């Protein structure tokens, strides 16, 4: 990363005013009558209505279109545990993306909690304020328990995007990559380098979509996770298989898929050469992938490659998922984001990559053409169809599975944030 880019990043966050989000007024506040309606005495009327019927909060307040982005700063990007305050730029950025791509109002909340239980209690006590909660940058294994308990305690969707957002986009890209490779998910031998929150969620969702757990080899710092180990957390133990494979080299030999959610330069060209024909490599460590795309392609001309970076084709980018998943959940007032809703998002995202690419997307990337293929297995983040396709699929899945409290909105499918 150049010094110029570092300075540009700092300037972007400082000017023209510090930060990336602000609060805007949605109604008039110019006259004395406006102020008497907005506050005392007029505000007493919606207060009384909400006291009689809590659902009236969705009618008279911003709750129904408001998502909290909450972190304790224990796993910020690839930077580690730098504390809640240091996570604020990331959480503000998430709020910016919610607004930009899905028209969702969002506020960042950084919690200085001395324990996972303290974090859980804090979030649960403020949950009534919001229509949904996006958890972010919370380290494993604490993140699993935090999310599980908050889902139980809160009556609104709680979604740890580092887990499920990554998993949804990864699964969509994987389905399309396997199709191009002429392979089936149920038959694919999958190696996952990394065993944290994102890795566990990715593999669980792939299993829900049809992968076989016995075909998955997950690798942590001590090697392949197998049934003979006695040092596994419950999350890791779910992927322990009966195998004599012990190392990354053992696992990748003959493998169809490599998913990296670990660190830079950990997949060597020699190990890539050991994979099966038409290998699929999702090297998602950021900013430096497990193997650089140029090196991977120089090593194997048949490789289908994806990374977490925007400067290479096939970016596995959470922004392809979370804004639109929450949009669909909020619009039917879902009480949770369940597995069926996640699977619906996967299918919608995968299907969209097979549709003709709009001209405005081609213009944004200065290309004459772009279409489904080895270098286009996922839509681009600027594709305006993402909002309608994914939010509609998620909302319908919520209705179909009984977690929606409202029917499908009459204005669906959404064409743009202007329709909201």
C-alpha positions in Angstrom: 0.0 0.0 0.0 1.5 3.3 -1.1 2.1 6.3 1.1 -0.2 8.3 -1.2 -3.0 5.8 -0.7 -2.6 5.8 3.1 -2.8 9.5 3.2 -5.8 9.5 0.9 -7.5 7.1 3.2 -6.9 9.3 6.2 -8.0 12.4 4.3 -11.2 10.6 3.2 -12.1 9.9 6.9 -11.2 13.4 8.1 -12.6 15.7 5.4 -14.8 17.6 4.8 -15.8 16.7 8.3 -14.6 13.8 10.5 -16.3 10.5 10.0 -18.5 9.0 7.2 -22.1 9.3 8.6 -24.4 11.8 10.1 -28.0 12.2 11.3 -30.5 13.8 8.9 -34.0 15.2 9.6 -36.9 13.4 7.8 -39.6 15.9 8.6 -40.0 19.7 8.9 -38.6 21.4 12.0 -38.9 25.1 11.0 -41.9 26.6 12.8 -43.1 26.7 16.3 -45.9 24.3 15.4 -43.3 21.9 13.9 -41.4 21.9 17.1 -44.5 21.4 19.2 -45.4 18.4 17.1 -41.8 17.0 17.1 -41.4 17.3 20.8 -43.5 18.5 23.7 -46.5 18.4 23.7 -47.1 16.5 20.4 -44.6 13.7 21.0 -46.8 12.5 23.8 -49.4 11.1 21.3 -47.1 8.5 19.6 -45.7 7.7 23.1 -49.2 6.7 24.2 -49.9 4.7 21.1 -46.6 2.7 21.5 -47.4 2.1 25.2 -50.7 0.5 24.1 -49.2 -1.4 21.2 -45.4 -1.9 20.9 -45.8 -2.6 17.2 -46.8 1.1 16.8 -43.1 1.9 17.2 -42.7 0.7 13.6 -45.4 3.2 12.5 -44.3 6.3 14.5 -40.5 5.9 14.8 -37.5 5.1 12.7 -37.1 1.6 14.3 -38.3 -0.4 11.3 -35.5 1.0 9.0 -32.7 1.2 11.6 -29.9 -1.3 12.0 -27.2 -1.1 14.7 -23.6 -2.1 13.7 -22.1 -3.3 16.9 -18.5 -4.4 17.8 -16.2 -4.9 20.7 -13.2 -4.4 18.5 -11.7 -7.8 19.3 -11.1 -8.8 15.7 -10.8 -5.7 13.5 -10.3 -6.7 9.8 -7.0 -8.5 9.8 -5.5 -6.2 12.4 -6.6 -8.1 15.5 -7.8 -7.0 18.9 -7.3 -3.2 18.9 -10.2 -2.3 21.1 -13.7 -0.9 20.5 -12.7 2.7 19.7 -10.3 1.6 17.0 -13.1 -0.3 15.4 -15.2 2.8 14.9 -14.0 3.7 11.4 -15.0 0.1 10.3 -18.4 0.3 11.9 -19.1 3.7 10.4 -18.1 2.2 7.0 -20.6 -0.5 7.5 -23.3 2.0 8.3 -22.3 3.9 5.1 -22.8 0.7 3.0 -26.2 0.0 4.5 -27.4 3.4 3.5 -25.6 3.5 0.1 -26.8 0.2 -1.1 -30.0 -0.6 0.6 -31.4 2.7 2.0 -31.1 1.5 5.5 -30.4 3.9 8.3 -27.6 2.6 10.5 -25.7 3.7 13.6 -22.4 2.3 14.8 -22.0 1.3 18.5 -18.7 0.3 20.0 -19.0 -1.6 23.3 -16.2 -1.6 25.8 -17.2 -4.8 27.6 -15.0 -6.7 30.1 -16.5 -10.1 29.1 -18.7 -11.7 26.4 -21.6 -11.8 28.9 -21.2 -8.0 29.5 -21.3 -7.4 25.8 -24.4 -9.6 25.4 -26.2 -7.8 28.3 -25.3 -4.4 26.8 -26.6 -5.3 23.3 -29.7 -7.0 24.6 -30.7 -4.0 26.7 -30.6 -1.6 23.8 -32.0 -3.9 21.1 -35.5 -2.4 21.4 -34.2 0.7 19.7 -33.5 -1.1 16.4 -35.1 -3.1 13.6 -32.0 -5.3 13.3 -28.5 -5.8 14.7 -25.4 -6.4 12.6 -22.5 -7.8 14.8 -19.0 -7.1 13.4 -15.4 -7.8 14.1 -15.8 -10.0 17.2 -13.2 -12.7 17.7 -13.8 -16.4 17.7 -14.8 -18.4 19.6 -16.6 -15.8 21.7 -18.5 -14.6 18.6 -20.4 -17.9 18.4 -21.8 -17.7 21.9 -22.5 -14.0 21.6 -24.6 -14.4 18.5 -26.4 -17.5 19.7 -27.5 -15.9 23.0 -28.5 -12.6 21.4 -30.6 -14.4 18.8 -32.4 -16.1 21.7 -32.8 -12.9 23.7 -33.7 -10.4 21.0 -37.0 -10.2 19.0 -35.3 -8.7 15.9 -32.7 -10.2 13.4 -29.2 -10.6 14.8 -26.6 -11.3 12.2 -22.8 -11.7 12.6 -21.7 -10.6 9.2 -18.1 -11.8 9.5 -19.6 -15.3 9.7 -22.7 -15.3 7.6 -22.1 -12.5 5.1 -18.8 -14.1 4.1 -20.4 -17.5 4.0 -23.3 -16.4 1.7 -21.1 -14.7 -0.9 -18.6 -17.6 -0.8 -21.3 -20.2 -1.3 -22.8 -18.2 -4.2 -19.4 -17.9 -5.9 -18.6 -21.6 -5.1 -21.8 -22.9 -6.7 -21.0 -21.0 -9.9 -17.3 -21.9 -10.0 -18.2 -25.6 -9.6 -20.6 -25.3 -12.4 -17.9 -23.9 -14.7 -15.5 -26.6 -13.6 -18.1 -29.3 -14.4 -18.3 -30.5 -10.8 -21.0 -30.9 -8.2 -21.0 -29.5 -4.7 -22.0 -32.9 -3.2 -18.9 -34.5 -4.8 -16.4 -31.8 -4.2 -13.4 -32.4 -2.0 -13.0 -29.1 -0.1 -10.0 -27.8 1.9 -10.6 -24.9 4.2 -7.4 -23.2 5.6 -8.5 -21.4 8.7 -10.9 -22.4 11.4 -12.3 -19.1 12.8 -15.7 -17.6 12.6 -15.8 -17.0 8.9 -14.4 -20.5 8.1 -16.9 -22.3 10.3 -19.8 -20.3 8.8 -18.7 -20.9 5.2 -18.4 -24.6 5.7 -21.7 -24.9 7.5 -23.5 -23.1 4.8 -21.9 -25.1 2.1 -23.0 -28.2 3.9 -26.6 -26.8 4.1 -26.3 -26.2 0.3 -25.3 -29.8 -0.4 -21.6 -30.3 0.4 -20.7 -33.5 2.4 -19.0 -32.9 5.7 -16.9 -36.0 5.1 -15.5 -34.3 2.0 -14.3 -31.2 4.0 -10.8 -30.9 5.5 -10.6 -27.9 7.8 -7.1 -26.9 8.9 -6.1 -24.8 11.9 -2.6 -23.9 13.2 -2.1 -27.5 14.4 -3.0 -29.1 11.1 -6.0 -31.0 9.7 -8.9 -31.1 12.1 -9.6 -34.9 12.5 -11.5 -37.1 14.9 -8.4 -38.2 16.8 -7.7 -34.7 18.2 -8.7 -33.9 21.7 -8.0 -30.1 21.6 -11.0 -29.0 19.5 -13.7 -26.5 20.4 -17.3 -27.5 19.7 -17.2 -25.4 16.5 -14.1 -27.2 15.2 -15.3 -30.6 16.4 -18.2 -30.3 14.0 -15.7 -30.7 11.1 -13.6 -33.4 12.5 -13.4 -36.3 10.1 -12.0 -39.8 10.1 -8.8 -39.3 8.0 -5.1 -39.9 7.9 -4.5 -36.5 6.4 -2.5 -34.3 8.8 -1.0 -31.4 6.8 -2.1 -28.8 4.2 -0.1 -30.8 1.6 -2.0 -33.9 2.5 -5.3 -32.2 2.3 -4.9 -30.4 -1.0 -3.7 -33.5 -2.9 -6.5 -34.2 -5.3 -8.8 -31.5 -3.8 -11.3 -29.7 -6.0 -11.6 -26.6 -3.8 -9.4 -24.5 -1.6 -10.9 -21.9 0.6 -8.5 -19.7 2.4 -9.6 -17.6 5.4 -6.2 -17.4 7.1 -3.2 -15.4 6.1 -1.0 -14.3 3.2 1.1 -16.7 0.9 0.1 -19.9 2.7 -0.9 -21.8 -0.5 2.3 -22.5 -2.3 2.5 -23.1 -6.1 3.7 -26.6 -5.3 0.5 -27.4 -3.3 -1.7 -25.8 -6.0 -0.2 -28.2 -8.5 -1.3 -31.1 -6.3 -5.0 -30.2 -6.7 -7.4 -31.8 -9.1 -8.2 -30.6 -12.6 -9.9 -27.2 -12.8 -9.1 -26.3 -9.2 -11.1 -23.7 -7.5 -9.2 -21.3 -5.2 -10.9 -18.8 -3.0 -7.9 -17.0 -1.4 -9.8 -14.6 0.8 -7.2 -13.3 3.3 -7.1 -9.5 3.2 -5.3 -7.5 2.0 -2.8 -10.2 1.0 -4.4 -13.5 -0.2 -3.1 -17.0 0.5 -1.8 -17.1 -3.1 -1.7 -14.1 -5.5 -3.9 -14.5 -8.5 -1.1 -13.8 -11.0 1.1 -16.5 -9.4 -1.9 -19.0 -9.2 -2.6 -18.5 -12.9 1.0 -18.8 -13.9 1.1 -22.1 -12.0 -2.2 -23.5 -13.3 -3.9 -22.2 -16.4 -7.1 -24.1 -15.4 -7.5 -22.5 -12.0 -10.7 -20.6 -11.1 -9.6 -17.9 -8.8 -11.4 -15.6 -6.3 -10.0 -13.2 -3.6 -11.3 -10.7 -1.2 -9.7 -7.8 -3.1 -11.5 -5.4 -5.5 -8.5 -5.1 -7.8 -8.8 -8.7 -9.0 -11.8 -10.5 -10.7 -14.2 -12.5 -8.6 -14.1 -10.4 -5.4 -15.7 -12.2 -2.4 -17.2 -9.0 -0.9 -19.7 -9.0 1.9 -21.3 -5.9 0.5 -22.9 -8.2 -2.1 -25.0 -9.7 0.8 -25.6 -7.9 4.1 -27.3 -4.7 2.9 -29.9 -6.6 0.8 -30.3 -9.4 3.3 -31.3 -6.9 6.0 -33.5 -5.0 3.5 -35.5 -8.1 2.9 -35.7 -9.0 6.6 -36.7 -5.5 7.7 -39.4 -5.1 5.0 -41.3 -8.2 6.2 -40.4 -7.4 9.9 -38.7 -10.7 10.3 -37.8 -11.9 13.8 -34.7 -13.6 12.7 -32.4 -14.3 9.7 -32.7 -18.1 9.4 -30.9 -20.7 7.3 -33.6 -20.7 4.6 -33.2 -16.9 4.2 -29.4 -17.3 3.9 -29.8 -20.1 1.3 -32.2 -17.9 -0.6 -29.6 -15.1 -0.7 -27.0 -17.6 -2.0 -29.2 -18.7 -4.9 -30.3 -15.2 -5.8 -26.7 -14.0 -5.9 -25.5 -17.0 -7.9 -28.3 -16.7 -10.4 -27.7 -12.9 -10.9 -24.1 -13.6 -12.1 -25.6 -15.5 -15.0 -27.8 -12.7 -16.2 -26.6 -10.1 -18.8 -24.6 -7.4 -17.2 -26.1 -3.9 -17.2 -24.4 -1.2 -19.2 -23.9 1.0 -16.1 -21.8 -1.8 -14.5 -19.7 -2.1 -17.7 -19.2 1.7 -17.7 -18.2 1.6 -14.0 -15.4 -0.9 -14.8 -14.5 0.6 -18.2 -15.3 -2.6 -20.0 -17.0 -3.4 -23.3 -18.4 -6.7 -22.2 -18.6 -8.9 -19.1 -20.4 -12.2 -18.6 -20.7 -15.4 -16.6 -17.3 -17.2 -16.8 -14.1 -18.0 -15.0 -13.5 -14.3 -14.3 -17.1 -13.4 -13.5 -18.7 -15.8 -11.0 -20.1 -13.1 -8.8 -21.9 -9.8 -9.6 -20.1 -6.6 -9.1 -20.9 -4.5 -6.0 -22.2 -1.7 -8.2 -24.8 -3.9 -9.9 -28.2 -2.1 -9.2 -30.1 -5.4 -9.5 -28.6 -6.8 -6.3 -31.1 -4.9 -4.2 -34.2 -6.3 -5.9 -32.9 -9.8 -6.4 -31.6 -10.6 -2.9 -34.0 -8.6 -0.8 -37.0 -10.2 -2.6 -35.6 -13.7 -2.2 -34.8 -13.2 1.5 -38.2 -11.6 2.2 -40.0 -14.4 0.5 -38.0 -17.0 2.4 -38.9 -15.3 5.7 -42.6 -15.4 4.8 -42.4 -19.0 3.7 -40.7 -20.1 6.9 -42.9 -18.2 9.3 -40.5 -15.7 10.7 -42.1 -12.7 8.9 -44.6 -10.6 10.7 -45.7 -8.8 7.6 -46.7 -10.1 4.1 -44.5 -9.4 1.0 -44.5 -5.7 0.4 -46.6 -4.4 -2.5 -43.7 -2.4 -3.8 -41.5 -5.5 -4.3 -39.4 -6.2 -6.2 -37.4 -3.0 -5.4 -35.6 -1.5 -8.3 -33.6 1.1 -6.4 -33.3 2.7 -3.0 -35.6 5.4 -4.3 -38.4 2.9 -4.1 -38.0 2.4 -0.4 
